[in-house]
């Protein structure tokens, strides 16, 4: 890998707003019930350029939190960056945790220092070739938030710009959570893949780490 490639890749990753934890090379081993889902996701990852070029969309959903949906979505984003970083225009990919973003947007009403950041992100939403909308449906949306989400998704699907959605809500409940217009555009344009496994959030706590490393004080 050339120095230019690596530098450009790191710049694009930083611009994408990917969480630091999801930059790690996490090896996801499927539970038995998820072998086919993981196979399908690996196929999308291996063909991520065609997926994005042709404007496909993906919904990763599960009743269980923490079982790899966001990690898989970020793996797709990183694979895309790795392929195109030598010739990409600015901001080809963006990660948004939807509930946290809407909270920040609401905070910008009082904190004007956030306005420039909000405007930049919402500009990128219209031009990025690939966007991850993470944790959609984790909380109820206001009518304004539903309308804004509809505008984004309608614009992106109309212009064949790819979205990857993750959710702990079953698609059968999307109508109630998002309203029929948003639900129709998410489900009508997306490949839906369910992950059924249990939570993988089993990081050691700090004391376990230092004990396992046999670190002692002076």
Secondary structure as UniProt FT lines:
FT   HELIX           3..16
FT   HELIX           20..23
FT   HELIX           32..34
FT   HELIX           35..46
FT   HELIX           48..53
FT   TURN            54..55
FT   STRAND          57..61
FT   TURN            65..66
FT   HELIX           69..84
FT   TURN            85..87
FT   STRAND          93..97
FT   HELIX           98..107
FT   TURN            108..110
FT   HELIX           112..114
FT   HELIX           115..127
FT   STRAND          130..134
FT   TURN            136..137
FT   HELIX           143..158
FT   TURN            159..160
FT   STRAND          162..167
FT   HELIX           171..173
FT   HELIX           174..178
FT   HELIX           180..189
FT   STRAND          190..194
FT   HELIX           206..212
FT   TURN            213..214
//
